[in-house]
């Protein structure tokens, strides 16, 4: 890896393994600066049950992340970025978790500032039934709050990320990786390989 100031975002539906992949990448590549929820010392999102307030929490988190990204030179890799909110609120609207006014207001808040795009974005997807099994096996308290166990909601979010990646692949480096039937070590190696293609 040669570039000294580079920003990578790993996006995708909950349960797809983003945080684990990011952790494995940073353990192997010590020059990476990891940017995730724990980088920003605020209340954890899983403690917020209201979906609108939860997305506003993510918004404020991304504002802090962007400040951190601008102020710190180096190879930065982030767990999610702001466009994830847009994908989630679209799925929430079609799932009747939020209404049209709430959706429009959240979009307006997101679009009210100019965001620094990552130099590269990795969008990770997987088969929804496999995602459901992964979610069942992880220890978090947000399953009911986020409709994490709702297969239809998972399908909508997963499809949103697929559509987003395909729409942006010709505009900037956006890589879509399907981790179905793949363990986390293999997924991390594939992500690392894609990042190295850009960095070298």
Backbone as JSON Lines, residues from 0, in Angstrom:
{"i":0,"aa":"X","n":[0.85,-1.2,0.0],"ca":[0.0,0.0,0.0],"c":[0.88,1.25,0.0]}
{"i":1,"aa":"X","n":[0.65,2.17,-0.94],"ca":[1.57,3.28,-1.11],"c":[0.97,4.65,-0.84]}
{"i":2,"aa":"X","n":[-0.32,4.86,-1.08],"ca":[-0.89,6.19,-0.9],"c":[-0.98,6.53,0.59]}
{"i":3,"aa":"X","n":[-0.59,7.78,0.93],"ca":[-0.5,8.17,2.33],"c":[-1.74,8.91,2.82]}
{"i":4,"aa":"X","n":[-2.62,9.29,1.91],"ca":[-3.85,9.95,2.32],"c":[-4.99,9.4,1.47]}
{"i":5,"aa":"X","n":[-5.69,8.42,2.01],"ca":[-6.69,7.69,1.24],"c":[-7.82,7.29,2.17]}
{"i":6,"aa":"X","n":[-9.05,7.41,1.67],"ca":[-10.23,7.19,2.51],"c":[-11.11,6.11,1.88]}
{"i":7,"aa":"X","n":[-11.3,5.01,2.59],"ca":[-12.13,3.89,2.12],"c":[-13.33,3.74,3.05]}
{"i":8,"aa":"X","n":[-14.52,3.55,2.47],"ca":[-15.72,3.28,3.26],"c":[-16.22,1.88,2.93]}
{"i":9,"aa":"X","n":[-16.56,1.12,3.97],"ca":[-17.17,-0.19,3.79],"c":[-18.64,-0.07,4.14]}
{"i":10,"aa":"X","n":[-19.5,-0.31,3.14],"ca":[-20.94,-0.16,3.33],"c":[-21.64,-1.5,3.15]}
{"i":11,"aa":"X","n":[-22.92,-1.55,3.56],"ca":[-23.71,-2.76,3.39],"c":[-24.73,-2.93,4.49]}
{"i":12,"aa":"X","n":[-25.63,-3.85,4.27],"ca":[-26.71,-4.11,5.22],"c":[-26.16,-4.66,6.54]}
{"i":13,"aa":"X","n":[-26.9,-4.44,7.63],"ca":[-26.5,-4.97,8.93],"c":[-26.4,-6.5,8.87]}
{"i":14,"aa":"X","n":[-25.41,-7.05,9.55],"ca":[-25.23,-8.49,9.59],"c":[-24.34,-9.05,8.49]}
{"i":15,"aa":"X","n":[-23.89,-8.18,7.57],"ca":[-23.12,-8.67,6.43],"c":[-21.64,-8.86,6.78]}
{"i":16,"aa":"X","n":[-21.21,-8.33,7.92],"ca":[-19.84,-8.55,8.38],"c":[-18.89,-7.39,8.21]}
{"i":17,"aa":"X","n":[-19.42,-6.18,8.02],"ca":[-18.58,-5.0,7.79],"c":[-17.59,-4.77,8.93]}
{"i":18,"aa":"X","n":[-18.1,-4.77,10.15],"ca":[-17.25,-4.44,11.3],"c":[-16.14,-5.46,11.48]}
{"i":19,"aa":"X","n":[-16.46,-6.73,11.28],"ca":[-15.46,-7.79,11.42],"c":[-14.41,-7.69,10.32]}
{"i":20,"aa":"X","n":[-14.86,-7.43,9.09],"ca":[-13.92,-7.27,7.98],"c":[-13.0,-6.09,8.23]}
{"i":21,"aa":"X","n":[-13.57,-4.97,8.68],"ca":[-12.77,-3.79,8.98],"c":[-11.74,-4.1,10.07]}
{"i":22,"aa":"X","n":[-12.17,-4.81,11.09],"ca":[-11.26,-5.17,12.19],"c":[-10.1,-6.02,11.68]}
{"i":23,"aa":"X","n":[-10.4,-7.02,10.83],"ca":[-9.36,-7.9,10.32],"c":[-8.4,-7.15,9.4]}
{"i":24,"aa":"X","n":[-8.94,-6.23,8.59],"ca":[-8.09,-5.43,7.71],"c":[-7.11,-4.58,8.52]}
{"i":25,"aa":"X","n":[-7.62,-3.96,9.57],"ca":[-6.77,-3.07,10.38],"c":[-5.78,-3.84,11.24]}
{"i":26,"aa":"X","n":[-6.12,-5.06,11.63],"ca":[-5.17,-5.89,12.37],"c":[-3.99,-6.29,11.48]}
{"i":27,"aa":"X","n":[-4.28,-6.55,10.2],"ca":[-3.23,-6.96,9.27],"c":[-2.46,-5.77,8.73]}
{"i":28,"aa":"X","n":[-3.16,-4.67,8.48],"ca":[-2.54,-3.47,7.9],"c":[-2.53,-2.37,8.96]}
{"i":29,"aa":"X","n":[-1.47,-2.32,9.72],"ca":[-1.42,-1.42,10.87],"c":[-1.39,0.06,10.48]}
{"i":30,"aa":"X","n":[-1.12,0.34,9.18],"ca":[-1.12,1.74,8.75],"c":[-2.52,2.29,8.58]}
{"i":31,"aa":"X","n":[-3.53,1.42,8.55],"ca":[-4.91,1.88,8.43],"c":[-5.39,2.53,9.71]}
{"i":32,"aa":"X","n":[-6.07,3.65,9.56],"ca":[-6.74,4.31,10.69],"c":[-8.21,3.91,10.64]}
{"i":33,"aa":"X","n":[-8.68,3.21,11.65],"ca":[-10.06,2.72,11.65],"c":[-11.02,3.81,12.14]}
{"i":34,"aa":"X","n":[-12.09,4.03,11.37],"ca":[-13.11,5.0,11.76],"c":[-14.44,4.25,11.88]}
{"i":35,"aa":"X","n":[-14.93,4.1,13.1],"ca":[-16.23,3.46,13.3],"c":[-16.96,4.14,14.44]}
{"i":36,"aa":"X","n":[-18.05,3.57,14.91],"ca":[-18.85,4.21,15.95],"c":[-18.04,4.46,17.21]}
{"i":37,"aa":"X","n":[-17.12,3.55,17.54],"ca":[-16.36,3.7,18.77],"c":[-15.33,4.82,18.68]}
{"i":38,"aa":"X","n":[-15.04,5.29,17.45],"ca":[-14.11,6.41,17.29],"c":[-14.72,7.69,17.84]}
{"i":39,"aa":"X","n":[-16.06,7.78,17.77],"ca":[-16.77,8.98,18.19],"c":[-17.42,8.72,19.55]}
{"i":40,"aa":"X","n":[-16.99,9.39,20.61],"ca":[-17.48,9.09,21.96],"c":[-18.87,9.68,22.24]}
{"i":41,"aa":"X","n":[-19.92,9.02,21.71],"ca":[-21.3,9.43,21.98],"c":[-22.11,8.2,22.33]}
{"i":42,"aa":"X","n":[-23.38,8.4,22.74],"ca":[-24.25,7.28,23.08],"c":[-24.35,6.32,21.89]}
{"i":43,"aa":"X","n":[-24.38,5.02,22.16],"ca":[-24.43,4.04,21.09],"c":[-25.8,4.03,20.44]}
{"i":44,"aa":"X","n":[-25.83,3.85,19.11],"ca":[-27.07,3.92,18.34],"c":[-28.11,2.91,18.79]}
{"i":45,"aa":"X","n":[-27.67,1.76,19.31],"ca":[-28.61,0.71,19.67],"c":[-29.45,1.08,20.89]}
{"i":46,"aa":"X","n":[-29.09,2.16,21.59],"ca":[-29.88,2.62,22.73],"c":[-31.04,3.51,22.3]}
{"i":47,"aa":"X","n":[-31.14,3.82,21.0],"ca":[-32.16,4.74,20.5],"c":[-33.22,3.94,19.76]}
{"i":48,"aa":"X","n":[-34.46,3.95,20.26],"ca":[-35.52,3.13,19.68],"c":[-36.3,3.84,18.59]}
{"i":49,"aa":"X","n":[-36.39,5.19,18.65],"ca":[-37.13,5.93,17.64],"c":[-36.34,5.96,16.33]}
{"i":50,"aa":"X","n":[-36.91,5.47,15.21],"ca":[-36.13,5.37,13.96],"c":[-35.65,6.7,13.42]}
{"i":51,"aa":"X","n":[-36.43,7.77,13.58],"ca":[-36.01,9.08,13.09],"c":[-34.84,9.6,13.91]}
{"i":52,"aa":"X","n":[-34.96,9.51,15.23],"ca":[-33.87,9.96,16.1],"c":[-32.61,9.12,15.88]}
{"i":53,"aa":"X","n":[-32.83,7.85,15.6],"ca":[-31.68,6.96,15.35],"c":[-30.92,7.4,14.11]}
{"i":54,"aa":"X","n":[-31.64,7.73,13.04],"ca":[-30.96,8.17,11.81],"c":[-30.31,9.53,12.0]}
{"i":55,"aa":"X","n":[-30.92,10.4,12.81],"ca":[-30.29,11.68,13.13],"c":[-29.01,11.46,13.93]}
{"i":56,"aa":"X","n":[-29.02,10.43,14.79],"ca":[-27.8,10.08,15.52],"c":[-26.71,9.69,14.53]}
{"i":57,"aa":"X","n":[-27.06,8.86,13.54],"ca":[-26.08,8.47,12.53],"c":[-25.58,9.7,11.77]}
{"i":58,"aa":"X","n":[-26.5,10.61,11.46],"ca":[-26.1,11.83,10.76],"c":[-25.04,12.6,11.57]}
{"i":59,"aa":"X","n":[-25.31,12.82,12.85],"ca":[-24.35,13.55,13.68],"c":[-23.04,12.79,13.79]}
{"i":60,"aa":"X","n":[-23.13,11.47,13.79],"ca":[-21.93,10.64,13.84],"c":[-21.09,10.82,12.58]}
{"i":61,"aa":"X","n":[-21.75,10.87,11.42],"ca":[-21.03,11.05,10.16],"c":[-20.41,12.44,10.06]}
{"i":62,"aa":"X","n":[-21.06,13.46,10.63],"ca":[-20.48,14.81,10.66],"c":[-19.17,14.76,11.44]}
{"i":63,"aa":"X","n":[-19.17,14.1,12.6],"ca":[-17.96,13.98,13.41],"c":[-16.9,13.15,12.7]}
{"i":64,"aa":"X","n":[-17.34,12.09,12.01],"ca":[-16.39,11.27,11.27],"c":[-15.7,12.08,10.18]}
{"i":65,"aa":"X","n":[-16.49,12.9,9.48],"ca":[-15.91,13.7,8.39],"c":[-14.88,14.68,8.95]}
{"i":66,"aa":"X","n":[-15.16,15.28,10.1],"ca":[-14.2,16.18,10.73],"c":[-12.93,15.41,11.08]}
{"i":67,"aa":"X","n":[-13.1,14.19,11.59],"ca":[-11.96,13.34,11.94],"c":[-11.17,12.99,10.68]}
{"i":68,"aa":"X","n":[-11.89,12.65,9.59],"ca":[-11.24,12.26,8.34],"c":[-10.42,13.4,7.76]}
{"i":69,"aa":"X","n":[-10.97,14.62,7.8],"ca":[-10.29,15.8,7.26],"c":[-9.04,16.14,8.07]}
{"i":70,"aa":"X","n":[-9.16,15.99,9.39],"ca":[-8.08,16.41,10.29],"c":[-6.95,15.4,10.42]}
{"i":71,"aa":"X","n":[-7.18,14.17,9.95],"ca":[-6.18,13.12,10.12],"c":[-5.75,12.55,8.77]}
{"i":72,"aa":"X","n":[-4.5,12.79,8.42],"ca":[-3.95,12.24,7.18],"c":[-3.61,10.77,7.39]}
{"i":73,"aa":"X","n":[-3.65,10.02,6.3],"ca":[-3.28,8.61,6.38],"c":[-4.25,7.74,5.61]}
{"i":74,"aa":"X","n":[-4.13,6.43,5.77],"ca":[-5.01,5.46,5.13],"c":[-6.18,5.2,6.08]}
{"i":75,"aa":"X","n":[-7.31,5.83,5.78],"ca":[-8.47,5.75,6.68],"c":[-9.51,4.81,6.12]}
{"i":76,"aa":"X","n":[-10.06,3.96,6.97],"ca":[-11.08,3.01,6.55],"c":[-12.25,3.09,7.51]}
{"i":77,"aa":"X","n":[-13.45,3.29,6.96],"ca":[-14.63,3.57,7.79],"c":[-15.68,2.48,7.67]}
{"i":78,"aa":"X","n":[-16.33,2.22,8.79],"ca":[-17.49,1.33,8.84],"c":[-18.72,2.18,8.52]}
{"i":79,"aa":"X","n":[-19.19,2.13,7.26],"ca":[-20.32,2.89,6.73],"c":[-19.93,4.34,6.4]}
{"i":80,"aa":"X","n":[-20.8,5.0,5.61],"ca":[-20.73,6.44,5.46],"c":[-22.13,6.97,5.18]}
{"i":81,"aa":"X","n":[-22.26,8.27,4.91],"ca":[-23.56,8.93,4.99],"c":[-24.61,8.4,4.02]}
{"i":82,"aa":"X","n":[-24.23,7.91,2.85],"ca":[-25.22,7.39,1.91],"c":[-25.95,6.16,2.44]}
{"i":83,"aa":"X","n":[-25.36,5.5,3.43],"ca":[-26.05,4.38,4.07],"c":[-27.38,4.83,4.67]}
{"i":84,"aa":"X","n":[-27.41,6.04,5.23],"ca":[-28.64,6.55,5.81],"c":[-29.73,6.63,4.75]}
{"i":85,"aa":"X","n":[-29.4,7.13,3.56],"ca":[-30.39,7.27,2.5],"c":[-30.97,5.91,2.1]}
{"i":86,"aa":"X","n":[-30.12,4.9,2.05],"ca":[-30.59,3.57,1.69],"c":[-31.51,3.02,2.77]}
{"i":87,"aa":"X","n":[-31.13,3.22,4.03],"ca":[-31.95,2.71,5.13],"c":[-33.28,3.43,5.24]}
{"i":88,"aa":"X","n":[-33.29,4.75,5.09],"ca":[-34.56,5.45,5.25],"c":[-35.52,5.15,4.1]}
{"i":89,"aa":"X","n":[-34.99,4.84,2.92],"ca":[-35.85,4.41,1.81],"c":[-36.53,3.08,2.15]}
{"i":90,"aa":"X","n":[-35.75,2.16,2.72],"ca":[-36.32,0.87,3.14],"c":[-37.3,1.06,4.29]}
{"i":91,"aa":"X","n":[-36.99,1.99,5.19],"ca":[-37.9,2.26,6.32],"c":[-39.23,2.84,5.84]}
{"i":92,"aa":"X","n":[-39.16,3.72,4.84],"ca":[-40.38,4.32,4.3],"c":[-41.26,3.25,3.67]}
{"i":93,"aa":"X","n":[-40.68,2.38,2.85],"ca":[-41.48,1.35,2.19],"c":[-41.94,0.26,3.16]}
{"i":94,"aa":"X","n":[-41.33,0.21,4.36],"ca":[-41.72,-0.75,5.39],"c":[-42.64,-0.11,6.44]}
{"i":95,"aa":"X","n":[-43.03,1.15,6.2],"ca":[-43.91,1.89,7.12],"c":[-43.32,2.09,8.51]}
{"i":96,"aa":"X","n":[-41.99,2.14,8.58],"ca":[-41.32,2.45,9.84],"c":[-41.25,3.96,10.06]}
{"i":97,"aa":"X","n":[-41.23,4.72,8.95],"ca":[-41.31,6.18,9.01],"c":[-42.32,6.62,7.96]}
{"i":98,"aa":"X","n":[-42.85,7.85,8.12],"ca":[-43.81,8.35,7.14],"c":[-43.1,9.24,6.12]}
{"i":99,"aa":"X","n":[-43.86,9.71,5.12],"ca":[-43.28,10.49,4.03],"c":[-42.65,11.79,4.53]}
{"i":100,"aa":"X","n":[-43.31,12.46,5.48],"ca":[-42.78,13.72,6.02],"c":[-41.45,13.48,6.73]}
{"i":101,"aa":"X","n":[-41.38,12.4,7.5],"ca":[-40.14,12.07,8.2],"c":[-39.02,11.73,7.21]}
{"i":102,"aa":"X","n":[-39.38,10.98,6.18],"ca":[-38.4,10.62,5.14],"c":[-37.87,11.87,4.45]}
{"i":103,"aa":"X","n":[-38.78,12.78,4.07],"ca":[-38.38,14.0,3.38],"c":[-37.51,14.88,4.27]}
{"i":104,"aa":"X","n":[-37.87,14.97,5.54],"ca":[-37.1,15.78,6.49],"c":[-35.69,15.22,6.68]}
{"i":105,"aa":"X","n":[-35.59,13.9,6.82],"ca":[-34.27,13.29,6.98],"c":[-33.41,13.49,5.74]}
{"i":106,"aa":"X","n":[-34.0,13.35,4.56],"ca":[-33.26,13.58,3.33],"c":[-32.78,15.02,3.24]}
{"i":107,"aa":"X","n":[-33.63,15.95,3.66],"ca":[-33.26,17.37,3.62],"c":[-32.08,17.66,4.54]}
{"i":108,"aa":"X","n":[-32.09,17.06,5.71],"ca":[-30.99,17.23,6.66],"c":[-29.69,16.7,6.07]}
{"i":109,"aa":"X","n":[-29.75,15.5,5.48],"ca":[-28.56,14.89,4.89],"c":[-28.01,15.74,3.75]}
{"i":110,"aa":"X","n":[-28.92,16.26,2.92],"ca":[-28.5,17.03,1.74],"c":[-28.16,18.49,2.05]}
{"i":111,"aa":"X","n":[-28.3,18.87,3.31],"ca":[-28.05,20.27,3.68],"c":[-26.57,20.61,3.76]}
{"i":112,"aa":"X","n":[-25.72,19.59,3.71],"ca":[-24.28,19.84,3.75],"c":[-23.6,19.09,2.62]}
{"i":113,"aa":"X","n":[-22.43,19.56,2.24],"ca":[-21.65,18.92,1.19],"c":[-20.69,17.94,1.84]}
{"i":114,"aa":"X","n":[-20.79,16.68,1.44],"ca":[-19.99,15.63,2.06],"c":[-18.76,15.31,1.22]}
{"i":115,"aa":"X","n":[-17.69,14.96,1.92],"ca":[-16.49,14.48,1.24],"c":[-16.66,13.01,0.89]}
{"i":116,"aa":"X","n":[-16.65,12.68,-0.39],"ca":[-16.84,11.3,-0.8],"c":[-15.57,10.49,-0.51]}
{"i":117,"aa":"X","n":[-15.75,9.22,-0.14],"ca":[-14.57,8.36,0.02],"c":[-13.83,8.22,-1.31]}
{"i":118,"aa":"X","n":[-12.53,7.98,-1.24],"ca":[-11.76,7.71,-2.45],"c":[-12.17,6.37,-3.06]}
{"i":119,"aa":"X","n":[-12.69,5.5,-2.21],"ca":[-13.12,4.18,-2.65],"c":[-14.21,3.68,-1.7]}
{"i":120,"aa":"X","n":[-15.21,3.01,-2.27],"ca":[-16.27,2.45,-1.43],"c":[-16.44,0.97,-1.75]}
{"i":121,"aa":"X","n":[-16.43,0.15,-0.7],"ca":[-16.68,-1.28,-0.83],"c":[-18.1,-1.53,-0.33]}
{"i":122,"aa":"X","n":[-18.97,-2.02,-1.19],"ca":[-20.35,-2.34,-0.81],"c":[-20.47,-3.86,-0.7]}
{"i":123,"aa":"X","n":[-20.8,-4.32,0.5],"ca":[-20.85,-5.75,0.77],"c":[-22.3,-6.21,0.88]}
{"i":124,"aa":"X","n":[-22.62,-7.28,0.17],"ca":[-23.96,-7.86,0.22],"c":[-23.86,-9.35,0.51]}
{"i":125,"aa":"X","n":[-25.0,-9.98,0.77],"ca":[-25.06,-11.43,0.95],"c":[-26.51,-11.87,0.8]}
{"i":126,"aa":"X","n":[-26.7,-13.16,0.62],"ca":[-28.04,-13.71,0.56],"c":[-28.79,-13.39,1.85]}
{"i":127,"aa":"X","n":[-30.05,-12.96,1.73],"ca":[-30.79,-12.47,2.89],"c":[-31.02,-13.54,3.95]}
{"i":128,"aa":"X","n":[-31.26,-14.78,3.54],"ca":[-31.47,-15.85,4.52],"c":[-30.18,-16.13,5.28]}
{"i":129,"aa":"X","n":[-29.06,-16.02,4.58],"ca":[-27.77,-16.18,5.25],"c":[-27.52,-15.02,6.2]}
{"i":130,"aa":"X","n":[-27.91,-13.81,5.78],"ca":[-27.8,-12.64,6.66],"c":[-28.59,-12.84,7.94]}
{"i":131,"aa":"X","n":[-29.78,-13.4,7.8],"ca":[-30.64,-13.62,8.96],"c":[-29.97,-14.56,9.96]}
{"i":132,"aa":"X","n":[-29.3,-15.59,9.45],"ca":[-28.58,-16.52,10.33],"c":[-27.42,-15.82,11.03]}
{"i":133,"aa":"X","n":[-26.71,-14.97,10.3],"ca":[-25.59,-14.23,10.91],"c":[-26.09,-13.32,12.01]}
{"i":134,"aa":"X","n":[-27.22,-12.66,11.77],"ca":[-27.78,-11.74,12.76],"c":[-28.19,-12.51,14.02]}
{"i":135,"aa":"X","n":[-28.77,-13.67,13.84],"ca":[-29.18,-14.49,14.98],"c":[-27.99,-14.89,15.84]}
{"i":136,"aa":"X","n":[-26.83,-15.05,15.2],"ca":[-25.64,-15.52,15.91],"c":[-24.82,-14.43,16.57]}
{"i":137,"aa":"X","n":[-25.16,-13.16,16.3],"ca":[-24.36,-12.1,16.91],"c":[-25.06,-11.57,18.14]}
{"i":138,"aa":"X","n":[-24.27,-11.03,19.07],"ca":[-24.8,-10.6,20.36],"c":[-25.01,-9.1,20.38]}
{"i":139,"aa":"X","n":[-26.2,-8.68,19.95],"ca":[-26.56,-7.27,20.01],"c":[-27.99,-7.15,20.5]}
{"i":140,"aa":"X","n":[-28.34,-5.98,21.03],"ca":[-29.66,-5.76,21.61],"c":[-30.62,-5.05,20.67]}
{"i":141,"aa":"X","n":[-30.25,-4.86,19.4],"ca":[-31.03,-4.0,18.53],"c":[-31.94,-4.75,17.56]}
{"i":142,"aa":"X","n":[-32.09,-6.07,17.73],"ca":[-32.81,-6.86,16.74],"c":[-34.24,-6.38,16.51]}
{"i":143,"aa":"X","n":[-34.96,-6.09,17.59],"ca":[-36.34,-5.67,17.43],"c":[-36.43,-4.2,17.02]}
{"i":144,"aa":"X","n":[-35.53,-3.36,17.55],"ca":[-35.54,-1.94,17.24],"c":[-35.37,-1.71,15.75]}
{"i":145,"aa":"X","n":[-34.46,-2.42,15.12],"ca":[-34.13,-2.21,13.72],"c":[-34.89,-3.11,12.76]}
{"i":146,"aa":"X","n":[-35.79,-3.95,13.27],"ca":[-36.41,-4.99,12.44],"c":[-35.33,-5.88,11.84]}
{"i":147,"aa":"X","n":[-34.28,-6.12,12.6],"ca":[-33.16,-6.9,12.06],"c":[-33.58,-8.32,11.69]}
{"i":148,"aa":"X","n":[-34.6,-8.84,12.39],"ca":[-35.02,-10.22,12.13],"c":[-36.14,-10.28,11.08]}
{"i":149,"aa":"X","n":[-36.48,-9.15,10.49],"ca":[-37.53,-9.07,9.48],"c":[-36.9,-9.33,8.11]}
{"i":150,"aa":"X","n":[-37.2,-10.49,7.51],"ca":[-36.58,-10.88,6.25],"c":[-36.92,-9.91,5.13]}
{"i":151,"aa":"X","n":[-38.14,-9.42,5.09],"ca":[-38.55,-8.49,4.03],"c":[-37.78,-7.17,4.13]}
{"i":152,"aa":"X","n":[-37.56,-6.7,5.36],"ca":[-36.79,-5.47,5.55],"c":[-35.35,-5.69,5.13]}
{"i":153,"aa":"X","n":[-34.78,-6.83,5.48],"ca":[-33.42,-7.17,5.05],"c":[-33.3,-7.15,3.53]}
{"i":154,"aa":"X","n":[-34.3,-7.71,2.85],"ca":[-34.29,-7.75,1.39],"c":[-34.31,-6.34,0.81]}
{"i":155,"aa":"X","n":[-35.11,-5.46,1.4],"ca":[-35.21,-4.09,0.89],"c":[-33.9,-3.34,1.06]}
{"i":156,"aa":"X","n":[-33.28,-3.48,2.23],"ca":[-32.0,-2.79,2.47],"c":[-30.9,-3.37,1.59]}
{"i":157,"aa":"X","n":[-30.83,-4.69,1.52],"ca":[-29.82,-5.34,0.69],"c":[-29.97,-4.93,-0.77]}
{"i":158,"aa":"X","n":[-31.21,-4.92,-1.26],"ca":[-31.48,-4.5,-2.64],"c":[-31.11,-3.04,-2.87]}
{"i":159,"aa":"X","n":[-31.33,-2.22,-1.83],"ca":[-30.96,-0.81,-1.92],"c":[-29.46,-0.62,-2.12]}
{"i":160,"aa":"X","n":[-28.68,-1.41,-1.41],"ca":[-27.22,-1.32,-1.55],"c":[-26.77,-1.83,-2.93]}
{"i":161,"aa":"X","n":[-27.41,-2.88,-3.43],"ca":[-27.06,-3.39,-4.76],"c":[-27.34,-2.34,-5.83]}
{"i":162,"aa":"X","n":[-28.51,-1.73,-5.76],"ca":[-28.89,-0.7,-6.73],"c":[-27.95,0.5,-6.64]}
{"i":163,"aa":"X","n":[-27.63,0.91,-5.41],"ca":[-26.73,2.05,-5.19],"c":[-25.36,1.78,-5.81]}
{"i":164,"aa":"X","n":[-24.82,0.58,-5.57],"ca":[-23.49,0.24,-6.09],"c":[-23.48,0.24,-7.61]}
{"i":165,"aa":"X","n":[-24.49,-0.36,-8.21],"ca":[-24.55,-0.44,-9.68],"c":[-24.7,0.94,-10.31]}
{"i":166,"aa":"X","n":[-25.43,1.84,-9.65],"ca":[-25.63,3.19,-10.17],"c":[-24.36,4.02,-10.13]}
{"i":167,"aa":"X","n":[-23.47,3.72,-9.16],"ca":[-22.29,4.56,-8.95],"c":[-20.99,3.95,-9.45]}
{"i":168,"aa":"X","n":[-21.01,2.71,-9.89],"ca":[-19.77,2.04,-10.29],"c":[-19.04,2.73,-11.43]}
{"i":169,"aa":"X","n":[-19.76,3.36,-12.33],"ca":[-19.1,4.03,-13.44],"c":[-18.68,5.45,-13.13]}
{"i":170,"aa":"X","n":[-19.05,5.95,-11.94],"ca":[-18.76,7.34,-11.58],"c":[-17.52,7.47,-10.7]}
{"i":171,"aa":"X","n":[-17.27,6.48,-9.86],"ca":[-16.13,6.5,-8.95],"c":[-15.85,5.07,-8.52]}
{"i":172,"aa":"X","n":[-14.74,4.81,-7.82],"ca":[-14.43,3.43,-7.42],"c":[-15.43,2.89,-6.37]}
{"i":173,"aa":"X","n":[-16.44,2.19,-6.84],"ca":[-17.41,1.51,-5.96],"c":[-17.39,0.04,-6.33]}
{"i":174,"aa":"X","n":[-16.99,-0.8,-5.38],"ca":[-16.84,-2.23,-5.63],"c":[-17.94,-2.99,-4.89]}
{"i":175,"aa":"X","n":[-18.67,-3.81,-5.61],"ca":[-19.74,-4.63,-5.02],"c":[-19.2,-6.04,-4.8]}
{"i":176,"aa":"X","n":[-19.27,-6.51,-3.55],"ca":[-18.75,-7.84,-3.21],"c":[-19.85,-8.65,-2.54]}
{"i":177,"aa":"X","n":[-20.13,-9.82,-3.1],"ca":[-21.13,-10.73,-2.54],"c":[-20.41,-11.74,-1.64]}
{"i":178,"aa":"X","n":[-20.72,-11.7,-0.33],"ca":[-20.04,-12.58,0.62],"c":[-20.87,-13.81,0.99]}
{"i":179,"aa":"X","n":[-21.89,-14.12,0.18],"ca":[-22.69,-15.33,0.43],"c":[-21.78,-16.56,0.4]}
{"i":180,"aa":"X","n":[-22.0,-17.46,1.35],"ca":[-21.22,-18.7,1.45],"c":[-19.72,-18.44,1.57]}
{"i":181,"aa":"X","n":[-19.39,-17.35,2.24],"ca":[-17.99,-16.96,2.4],"c":[-17.72,-16.65,3.87]}
{"i":182,"aa":"X","n":[-16.6,-17.16,4.41],"ca":[-16.28,-16.8,5.79],"c":[-15.64,-15.41,5.84]}
{"i":183,"aa":"X","n":[-15.51,-14.87,7.05],"ca":[-15.05,-13.5,7.21],"c":[-13.6,-13.32,6.79]}
{"i":184,"aa":"X","n":[-12.77,-14.35,7.0],"ca":[-11.37,-14.26,6.6],"c":[-11.24,-14.13,5.08]}
{"i":185,"aa":"X","n":[-12.02,-14.95,4.36],"ca":[-12.0,-14.88,2.9],"c":[-12.51,-13.53,2.41]}
{"i":186,"aa":"X","n":[-13.61,-13.07,3.02],"ca":[-14.18,-11.77,2.64],"c":[-13.17,-10.65,2.85]}
{"i":187,"aa":"X","n":[-12.46,-10.69,3.99],"ca":[-11.46,-9.65,4.29],"c":[-10.33,-9.67,3.28]}
{"i":188,"aa":"X","n":[-9.91,-10.86,2.85],"ca":[-8.83,-10.96,1.85],"c":[-9.27,-10.36,0.51]}
{"i":189,"aa":"X","n":[-10.52,-10.61,0.13],"ca":[-11.03,-10.07,-1.13],"c":[-11.12,-8.55,-1.07]}
{"i":190,"aa":"X","n":[-11.6,-8.02,0.06],"ca":[-11.67,-6.56,0.23],"c":[-10.28,-5.96,0.18]}
{"i":191,"aa":"X","n":[-9.32,-6.58,0.86],"ca":[-7.95,-6.08,0.86],"c":[-7.37,-6.06,-0.56]}
{"i":192,"aa":"X","n":[-7.66,-7.11,-1.33],"ca":[-7.18,-7.2,-2.7],"c":[-7.73,-6.06,-3.55]}
{"i":193,"aa":"X","n":[-9.02,-5.75,-3.38],"ca":[-9.64,-4.67,-4.14],"c":[-9.05,-3.31,-3.76]}
{"i":194,"aa":"X","n":[-8.79,-3.11,-2.49],"ca":[-8.19,-1.86,-2.04],"c":[-6.78,-1.71,-2.6]}
{"i":195,"aa":"X","n":[-6.02,-2.8,-2.6],"ca":[-4.64,-2.75,-3.11],"c":[-4.58,-2.41,-4.6]}
{"i":196,"aa":"X","n":[-5.61,-2.81,-5.36],"ca":[-5.65,-2.5,-6.79],"c":[-5.64,-0.99,-7.01]}
{"i":197,"aa":"X","n":[-6.29,-0.26,-6.11],"ca":[-6.38,1.2,-6.22],"c":[-5.15,1.87,-5.64]}
{"i":198,"aa":"X","n":[-4.65,1.3,-4.54],"ca":[-3.54,1.96,-3.83],"c":[-2.21,1.81,-4.53]}
{"i":199,"aa":"X","n":[-1.99,0.68,-5.18],"ca":[-0.66,0.43,-5.79],"c":[-0.45,1.3,-7.02]}
